[in-house]
Amino acid sequence: MVYCSKCGKKNDDDAEFCCKCGFILDNENIEKTFEKKMKITASRMEEKAEKFGESMEKAGKRLERRIEMTFKEYQNWYDNKFKFFGPLIWSFLGLIILRFIIWLFEISRDEIRILGELSDFLFFYILLFFGLMLLNTYNSYLNRKYKKKYSWISPTISTISFTVTIWIISQIFIILDTNFNIPVLTTIANFINTYIIVIFVIAFLISYCFVMLIIPYVKDINHKQKSN
């Protein structure tokens, strides 16, 4: 069917004149006009979609900044409220959660053997985990409160925490290999245990290179961008 471009009446495909108003029907011109309108409509929809995407991106960034500001405000309030005991409280909360996980693993020992072994491992090294929590929470706290003075000590603490975490993972790999027969995990664990000192030294050097070179470089770039 062909629509009259003047009155809009439907006409047969082979009609030369409109059956209502007698206007000359130009099928090719109508098709071109329709294609042109479709392109215009598609272009407008694309523009609206781009604007919508930009507005959503801006809204996301505003929300992200708001969440970040809220978290910082809460963090400042928490630090001022509990001061040096704040990290200790978080560490004890982490210890309670860990103890609860150990209990869950323990009651599932008969059904799932690996959970029993993990429970034994976690309970045996529970003081190590608590020490690791203290190390990380106090490292974060001191880094916030005394950023300039503490910036040279923080990489050492982070390296110790990283090395201990890597060792813990290696022990879990051995437990997984024992239960699921995955020899590559024990191979990785043995490699970590053999070269744990080397891993510590490499992580230590990377941490201080990051503090001495990368962070100042990023700050310099950000300062230049703000100046421009």
Secondary structure as GFF3:
##gff-version 3
##sequence-region A 1 228
A	DSSP	beta_strand	2	3	.	.	.	ID=ss1
A	DSSP	beta_strand	10	11	.	.	.	ID=ss2
A	DSSP	alpha_helix	27	82	.	.	.	ID=ss3
A	DSSP	three_ten_helix	83	85	.	.	.	ID=ss4
A	DSSP	alpha_helix	86	107	.	.	.	ID=ss5
A	DSSP	alpha_helix	113	124	.	.	.	ID=ss6
A	DSSP	alpha_helix	126	145	.	.	.	ID=ss7
A	DSSP	alpha_helix	147	150	.	.	.	ID=ss8
A	DSSP	alpha_helix	154	180	.	.	.	ID=ss9
A	DSSP	alpha_helix	183	194	.	.	.	ID=ss10
A	DSSP	alpha_helix	196	209	.	.	.	ID=ss11
A	DSSP	pi_helix	210	214	.	.	.	ID=ss12
A	DSSP	alpha_helix	215	227	.	.	.	ID=ss13
###
